[in-house]
Structure formats: structure tokens, C-alpha cells
């Protein structure tokens, strides 16, 4: 059985989060958390939080053993963008788009 966890409206673009997420599928939860701890990206902390949440969901809601959990998939999608304006010369304005993302991690129990 697959168990999901997600973080919504994370304050980073999906492109930057995907750089962290592409290393996760196929690995155990313990190994992923160890890897994320030493990644230089500041977004690794958010991803680690989602991985821990997925493991906790599997353990508490479905009575799965957290030591046998593997990550099946991890993906980041677009969230609503914040649109802002910056003052420019001669009374004009330029648009600033602040991208956000929804991060989802899916785990599954593997036979020992």
C-alpha cells in the first residue's frame, strides 16, 4: 500500500525543489533522511520534513514498520504564484512573479 504526504505552498520554485527530489525514489527512508541532511540546498530541509511526515503517516495510520519503507515517487508541482510589482523609471512598473510549489512524497512498505 502506498502512503502519501505533501507540503503545500512551499516558498521555492518547483524547478529548484526537483533538483533535490530526483535523488530520492528507490531508496529507503532512513537513507534518504541521511542524504538530505548533508545536501547543500536549503530546500532539502523542506523535503526532509515531507519524508518524515510520509513515514509517520505510514506508521501511525497503516501500522507499517518505518524501517522497511521505501520512497516510490517524489514530485513537485506548481502552486499559485504571487504576483508583485516593482517600481521602475519614468512611472512604469515591472512584474515580479514569485513561484511556489506543492511537494509530494509517496512511500511503500517493502518485504524484508
N, C-alpha and C positions, 0 to 999 in steps of 0.2 A: 504494500500500500504506500502511496506517495503522500507526503505531507508538505504543505507549503507554508511559507512565512514571507511577508513583504513589508517594506518600508515605503511609505508614500510621501511624495513631495520632498524628496531629498534635494538639498541645495547644491547640486552639481549636475553638469550636463551628462546625458546618457553615454556619450562618446567616451568621456573620461572614466566613468564607472565601469564600462565594458572592458577597459584595459585590465582592471582588477578581476572582473568576473570570468574572463576567458581562461584563467588558470585553475578554476575550481572543479568543473564536472569530472566525475570518475574517481575522486579522492574521498578519503574518509573525513568525517567532521573534525576529528582531533588533528589530523594532518593539515587540514585547511586553516584551522584557527592558529596553528603554529606558524604557518607560512604568512598569514595575513598580519601577524604581529610584527614581522620584520620587513614588510614591504615599505618602501619609501613614500608611497602615495598617501595623502591624507584621507582619501576616500576608503581606504582599507578598513578603517575603524567602523564606518557605517555598514560595510559589507559583513564584517565580523559580527556585528550586533544582529544582523538578519540571520546569519548562520546559526548563532546561538539560540535565537528565537525559534527557528525551524526545528532544531534539536529538542528544545524544551516542549514544543507542541507535540512532537512525536512521542516523547517520553510520557508526558502528563495526560494527553488526550487519547493516545492509542496504545499505551503500555509497551512501547518499543524500547529495546536496550540501546542507550546512546552510544555504546562502544561499537555497535555494528551498523551505524548509519553511514551511508554514502550520499554524496551530492549527485543527483541525477541531472539537474539543469539549474542554471543561474542566468538571469537575464535582466536587462534594464530597459524600460520603455519611457516614452515621453510623458511628461506631466504638463499641466497647463503652465504656459510661460508667463513670466512677469514682464510687462512692457512699461518701460520708463522713458523719459525724455531728458536729454542733456542740452543745455543752452549752448548755442553756437554764435558765431559772429553775425552782426547785422540783423539781429532779431529773429534768427532762424532757430530751429531745433533739430536735433538728430535723435534717432530712436536707439534705445538700448534694450536688448532682449536678454533677459536672464533665464536661462534654461534650467529646468528642474527634471527630476526623473522618479519613476517608481521602480524599486529594486525588488526582485522576487527570487527566492531560493527554494528549490524542491529537493527534499531528501527522501531516501527509501532505505528500509532495513535489508541488509544483505545476510544471507545464511553464513553461519560461522564455519 
